[in-house]
Amino acid sequence: MLRYLADEPIYPIGYVKFKIPKNKSSKAQVKQADELKAKLIRQLLCGRSIEYADNPISLYSVQKGKCAVTGESFTSTAEIHCHHKIPKSQGGTDEYLNLILVTITIHKLIHTIEAETIKNYLKTCKPDMKKLNVLRKLVGNTILSVD
């Protein structure tokens, strides 16, 4: 029987239903993601703000442990780079909205200007060129042609 207290329903425990979620990640994937988060937390960021140190952890969760440009899952903290969309040298901050997690290769692609270097990096990864060009434009580099 459904009852009310201050115009709010009070549901009997028998009304509560529970279903096991389908398509849940394997325990190994969850464990690896948790280990990467723990390493991000313990990572020493000398000379950085507290805000900068906290934001990669949040970004890792929001981006579901994947690079924002390629969509590849991160496998180690060494390949995770926290990129400032608007560089600090151009007035950018360590705010959450100004940061994005990318792989080391993508981070180099965003900042490099040499055509040969760009060509070599593009051979090693398959970035979403629209996303890459947006980030390149924000740092003041030319956009790359989509071949």
LOVOMAR-551940 format. One record per residue: x, y, z of N, C-alpha, C in turn; residue in one letter. Coordinates in steps of 0.05 Angstrom, whole numbers, plus 5000, padded with zeros to 4 digits. Layout:
N
XYZXYZXYZa ...
***
This chain:
147
501749775000500050005000501850255000m 501250434983502750684980501650885000l 503451005016502751215036504251475029r 503251685040504451945036505152075062y 507452225062508252385084509052655073l 507652865082508053135072507853145042a 505853025031505353015002507452874986d 509252724998511252564985510652274989e 510752104968510151824971512351674987p 511551495003513351315017512951035005i 515050944991514750684976515550454994y 513850244995514550005010516949874997p 518549735012521049605002520349414980i 518049294980517249114959516949234931g 516749504930516449644904519249684891y 521349654906524049704896524949464879v 525749514855526649314836529649354830k 531049144824533849154818534448974794f 535949084775536848934752539848954749k 541148734742544048744737544548874710i 546249084709546649224683547949034663p 547049064638548148914616550449064603k 552048914588554349024574556249174592n 556549084616558349204635561249134628k 563149314632565949264626566949024642s 568948884631570048664646571448764671s 571848584690573148654715576048734710k 577348624690580148694683580248974673a 578349064656578349334645577849534668q 576049474685575349644708577749674726v 579149444731581449454749583649624737k 584149594711586249744697585550044698q 583050114694582250394695582550514723a 581850354743582250444771585150474778d 586850304768589750324772590850584759e 589950644735590850884721589951134736l 587451134746586451354762588151394787k 588851174800590451194825593251304818a 594351224796597051324788596851624781k 594651704769594251994763594152154789l 592852044809592552184835595352214848i 596951994846599551994860601752144844r 601152214819603152334802604052604813q 606652644814607752894824607653094801l 606553324808606353544788607653794800l 610353784801611854004813611454254797c 611054474811610754734798607954784786g 606054604790603354634779601454704801r 599254824793597154894813595654654822s 594254674845592654464855590354404835i 589354614823587154584804588054414780e 590554464771591654304749591954014757y 592753964782593253694791590653544794a 588453674801585853544804584353484778d 584653664759583053654735583553404717n 586053314714586453074698584952824708p 584652814734583152584746580252604737i 579052834739576252874730575952834700s 577852934685577852904656578052614648l 579652464662580052174656577352034659y 575852104680573251974684571252064663s 571152314657569252424637569852314609v 572352294603573152194576573251884576q 572351764597572251474599574851334594k 577051464602579751344599580751344571g 579651524554580351524525581451794517k 583151794496584152034484581852184472c 581752454476579552614465579552634435a 581852584422582052624394581952354379v 583252154389583351894374581251694384t 580351734409578451544421579751284431g 582451274430583951034440584051044470e 583850804482584050784511586950824520s 587250974542589951004553590750744567f 593350664563594250424576596250484599t 597350724599599250794621599151094625s 600051184648600051474653602151614637t 604151464627606251594611605151694584a 603051574574601951664548599751874552e 598951934576596852134581598152414583i 597352594566598252864567595853044571h 596053224590593953424595594553674579c 593053724559593553944540591854194548h 593054424548591654674552590554764524h 587954784522586654864496587755134489k 587555324507588755584504591355584521i 593655604508596155584523596455794545p 597855724566598255914588599656164578k 601456124558602856354547601056554533s 598656464525596656634512594356704531q 594856674557592756744576590956514585g 591556274577590056044585590455984615g 588555834626588755774655588755474659t 588955394684588855104691585955014697d 583955174689581155104693580454854678e 578554714688577554464677576754494647y 575354704641574354744613576654804593l 579054874603581254944586583154704582n 582454474595584254244593582954014579l 584553844567583653604553585853394554i 585053144557587052924557587452804530l 589952794521590652674495593052504498v 593552334478596052174478598452354472t 600752244478603252394473603552464444i 602852284426603052324397601252554388t 598752554398596852764391597853034402i 598853034426599853284438602153404420h 603853234410605953324393604853424366k 602753284356601453374331600153644334l 599053704357597753964362599854184361i 602154134372604154354375606254374352h 606754154338608854164318608054324293t 610054444281609454604256610954494232i 612854314236614454204214612953994199e 612754024173611153844156612053554158a 614653514158615653234158615053094185e 615253244207614553134233611653074235t 609953244225607053204224606352954208i 607652924185607252694168607952434183k 610152434197611052194212609152124234n 608152324249606252274271603552174260y 602752284237600152194226600251904217l 602651804211602951524204602451334228k 603151434252603051264276600351264289t 598551454282595851454295593751544275c 591351504282589051574266587251774281k 587952024281586452224296583852314281p 581952414296579652544284580752824276d 581052864250582353104240580853354247m 578153344249576653584257577453674285k 577453474303578153534331581053634333k 582853494319585653574319586053864309l 584653924287584954194275583754414293n 581654354308580554544327582754604348v 584054404359586054444379588554584368l 589254514343591554654330590954954326r 588555014318587755294314587755454340k 586855324362586855464388589655534397l 591655374390594455444398595855614378v 594555684356595655864336597055724313g 596755474310597955324287596055304264n 597155244241595455214217593954954219t 591654944206590054694205591354504185i 590954244190592054044172589853964151l 590753904127588853824107587953534113s 585453474106584353214110584753054084v 586652864084587152714060585752454060d 
***
